[in-house]
């Protein structure tokens, strides 16, 4: 790849110093030599100092507060590349993946986001969300000849966005934190006229820490799934969408906790509610039927 790298890498992190340093070493070894920006969510474990010491060539954005997924927004704004690979502190890209993403996004300017095939752990197990995206029943209106599978979701640690599309729709919602934040952004990209594609040739690796139990993550995911439904689904779909979100959370106190947190967000939900078009709603219903069938 000659000239400036067309794909930058944005990493959001918090209190995962050792995992982040290992990820940065892997990213620095990529043949694409992408510019890398780390957005630190007010880590208290010495992450900023460690990055400056071990990788002075990498730009560090110390946010001074925990913005959750929205830290990626700050990183994307700061990077000057036309495309940005979203990466977590425990995930990285296989050699050649970023080159492939740049080629596809350059050739097809209607694509706003490419969702990668995410392989988990040493056994390279396919992430369940990717398995779901691979069998997506969605099709494009008008029979557009664009590579990849149409989807309305992605895995945040394995996606490459068109920077202009990401910023146009506002990136990740600042209310969400971490957990299920992808759904709202994917729908908003499609509502903004962009295509979201799952590309099995684009490969990311994810090596989550064993027994990494983030406190409240399950409850937060339920809350965010409910918020996404309440923000974008039309009134007639809200009862079913609410029940689906609760069912996905499973029986237990975390689901109840998430539902309670979602209800406390109703004032801002009502202010910002903007239901999607009928076309997108039909696509969401198609996906729900497909999930229930499996």
Steps between C-alpha positions, in 0.01 A plus 500: 500500500662823387431852620315591819304213652129537411385313813571623851436298815291637788522326838286579804641367827459514876715327763630231266865606482663163437244388243526834322880488481485152347240616248707804405803280433293286264355801322844659460616181324230518230633544145252785441671710771177678597501812715365404843316715751420385854209674676537435872185502713661637817699185584637477854750220434770706333387433144578849360851505644569146377391584145714814493798305633474186284348650185589870473417487128132427577267791563330486839181689573453516878131586535500554878160332533339168413304553179453131428438429132486873425876515556521355149328814370782716630756267344329497160474879499870530581621259232542649153468176300193449277431162663533398863527150645329471838705283734482414868793462737470121468447475124708556189500455121653224296772604252342618176157564653531878501628499142195298399266739683656801327461337160133418555408838648684683224330296228150529651436851634148406614635275778513675836619209713663163444440243774782252537507128565615499863689192617510452876783362711775253414254261337383773260136438585259704289330769706126412532398843369707436187334162451166679519610765251629236258149356466329841475181475290519865394525608138557840342221682326580547133739205486816702556816315405692565819713233668424361841182412688252774596470524879366732770765434760869431556755420769661824616845346543501392135361765266642750253299818449503768236598795714264745327201265544581433864524870581192584293276286721674600824688181579414309817238650729660650809225362726584137429834420660614152390272211411268473201591846373543376142133451415401865513798613292444236232136600460586869490759439227241323285247775574762750383523328163809287568544127452617278787668181381633185664817396317638156586831584331561776755640324805549630852623310805351535846676359805279585799649460843394177670220557752484867411178587677435867451267606779157582364583418136204262453259749655645780291453299182134441584457870573663598171298250297182645649617854431579415138150358457331793670701757306451359150215250477153628400230496764328189366825300536595615850323228703654214301843666481495557876414136567774383263760713679393364839496142372850540356618611844371180657334438832686652790572809703732649237211524254280661765779740586546590134127556452493731801792701366330523160184639658701769675617615158149558365515882528792532257365214286176690447691816411724327248270230364518483121340185353659343195333480160265219405774343289741474792224378732419222252867402499508492881193277510656269242810467719292431809312222324830353386645507854194331644518231232851408616 
